[in-house]
Structure formats: C-alpha cells, structure tokens
Amino acid sequence: MLVRRCLRGDSTAVRQLVERFQAEIFGLCVRLLNHRQDAEDVTQEVFLRIFRSLKGWDPSRPLKPWVTSIAVNRCRTWLTQRARRPELVDYLQDTVAGPTPDDSTELLREIHAALGQLRLEYRTVFVLFHEQGRPYEEIAEVLERPVGTIKTWLHRARLEILERLRSRGMVPAETATAPIEPGPDRGGKRS
Amino acid sequence: MNCATCQELLQLRLDGAEPRDLAEMLLHVQRCSDCRDMQAAAACLHASLRLLRPPAPPADLAHSITGQLLADYHRRQRLRRWSAVAASVAALLLVSIGLLRWGWSPRTGDSTASDRLVQDKGEDKSRPEQPEQRPAEVMTLRESVSEVSSAVASAATKTADAARSDLLPLVPMTSLPSLQMTATLDPPTRSLREAGQGVSGGLAPVADSARRAVDLFLRELPPMDVPDKAGL
C-alpha cells in the first residue's frame, strides 16, 4: 500500500518510506564507508535508486532486505570509485553514538577501527548482525549468499576483531578467565 | 575438546546461543592459554557489542531526501509528457515520408503510381498484368519526379490541415495561418533540381505544422508545482 502511494507521487507516503528506512541505511553506510559525509551522499543516492526501482520490486518479497541490498551494492560501488580518487579522505571520523562509560569508549573506538580494516563482506555481515540485529537468513537474502557463507564471514570478522583487541592490549588481565555470559535473545539469530 | 571446537563454541556464544558443551569448553580454557586469551577477548567484544549503536542520521536528512525524491518524480513526469509530444510529431513525419515512399497520388488515389515507373533497361516482362492495372508506360525521369512532387505536396497539405484541425480546439484564441500551397507544378520540362526543390517545398508545411504542435503543447503545459518544504 505504501509502495503504491509512493508510485503515485504521494508526498506523505514518500516521507513515510524515507523515515522508515533512513536510520538503518544511513547507519550501514557510515559503517561501510567510514565517512559520515559520504554516508549522507550515498544514503540519498540509495533512496533515489529505491524510488526509481520501486515499480520493479516484487511485492511477494519483503521490502527491507531489498532496500538493504541496494544500499550494500551502492556502498560497494562508492568504495570502488573512492579507491580510484587520489584525494585524501578523512576516514574514521564518525563518533560513537550515545553516552558510554569509562573504558568502553576506548574499546568501542578500537572496535570501530578494527571494523574499518575488515573486508567489505565481513564488515557488512558484522554490522547487519551485531549493530542492526538482523538474523542470518535475512542477511543471506540481502547479500544473496548461503547462510553458511554468512556465518563463516561473521566468524572471521569476529576473529580478526578479537585478534586486534588482543594485539592492542585491550583485553584486561582480570577478564582473562571470565566466562562469556549468554547474550540477549535475538530471536531468529540463533543458528 | 580441541582448540578448534572451543573457538566454535565461543562463536556460538557470541551469536547469543547456549552451547551444550559449555562445561567442557570451560575446562579446556583453563588448560589452554591461547583459548583462554581468545575467551577473554571474546568477553570484551561481547560486552562492547551491547553498547554498539548505529550512528544517528542528521535531523534534516529525511526532509532533504523526500524533497529530492519528489522533485525527481515530477521531472520524470514532465519527461514522459515531452516524449508523448515527440512521438506524435515523429508519427506525423513518418506518415508524410511513408506517403512519399509509396508514391500516393492525389488525383486517382492509386497507390501504385510508383509501380508505373519502369526503367529503360529493367522492364520486367515476366510479371503478369493485373486486370485493373494500367499497361506499363515508359515515363521519363522528369515526368516521374514531377508526379511524385505533386503527390507529396498534396499529402503534406492534407496532413497539415488535419493537424491544425486537431489542435484548434486546444487553442481557441490562436489563429493559425492558413497553409497556402501552390499545387500547380511546372510541366515536366523542369530540371531535376527544381523538381527536388518542389518535393522539399511540399514537406515544408509538414515541418511547420509539427513546430506549431510543439509550441502549442509547450504553452498548454501547466506550471510545475515546486514541493513546499514547510508542508513536508
């Protein structure tokens, strides 16, 4: 219904569509591009593509993975084009969202830095799973890969981040024997 | 339990699942320093993941994107209207060119006028005569061009008049100049160049009509509403 109204040029419907997905798309773009201004530009491009391709969207498929897929592809293209540009870009300039206690700020900064070093596929899966709380099946649909591949990519992403935390001395000695407490139940995330 | 299995279980816990071999894993961690370090790092990561929040978009981003989308939508609508106008004009021209190609004659309505053109050394005697066809006549090139010119001129006049009558209801105050065509042509003694000029002259009213049609549509297009940013 929202899509049909958007195709008719209903300004309220267009606004609703944007507000529904802009946070996730922008957040994903920031993490993948490591540049806030680039993320704003790419987010606008993503919505433009979504709007122009809306006629071709299959209503039997959920809208969210389709929209996310466009965002991921656009970020990939942007990164390829950016790699060809000679000008220096100020990466890693985004700030941690929300108030954080003590050493957590530093830890989060290290995690973000480690994320920026990951391969695009690993980074994408990590952000979609841990930051946006998407289940494996939805991530597999977004990236058009098998669920097994998604799990492998996520595990490798974690290992690289863990290795970086260890090498940077971010692991306090007193936590060396502390067990990992079970995480919050995220529904469909369980493998 | 080995290190590979232990690390798989660590991954499972980061997924939010509870492994069945948890006790065995903890025993292995106590004995293996590498896995112990890995578990410590995983604990840090797990604690940080709870604090991980997606970056908030700028406050005016939704407003900016919405305005851009609506502007793009209206631009594409205008482009669609222009395409329709261009298609109509192109169809008009194609009809005229088609009539020229088929050698339509206004005098007899006979579409086989060009068929009557027989080259001096290419006459096909094997073709059986159709009962209603005139016998093949040998015409000079000048006569043939002259006949085609008059056919085109007549067709162009009719086409232009038809276009004008279609457009007239849309523009009640506009008075279109009447298309005066000199249908009379010189006798076949005219040179080939003059005959060609005659053909071009016959097509000129069609082009004029097409230009007027475009102008009328331009005038008839309503002003585009710029989206009101305050109202969004």
Interface residues (C-beta under 8 A of the other chain):
Chain A: G9 S11 V14 R15 V18 E19 Q22 A23 E24 F26 G27 L28 V30 R31 R36 A39 E40 T43 Q44 F47 L48 F51 R52 D94 T95 V96 A97 G98 T100 S104 L107 L108 I111 H130 E131 Q132 H155 R158 L159 I161 L162 E163 L165 R166 M170 V171 P172 T175 A176 T177 A178 P179 I180 E181 P182 G183 P184 D185 R186 K189 R190 S191
Chain B: Q7 L10 Q11 L12 R13 L14 D15 G16 A17 E18 L26 V29 Q30 R36 D37 M38 Q39 A40 A41 A42 A43 C44 L45 H46 A47 S48 L49 R50 L51 L52 R53 P54 P55 A56 P57 P58 L61 A62 S64 I65 T66 Q68 L69 L70 D72 Y73 H74 Q77 P227 G231 L232
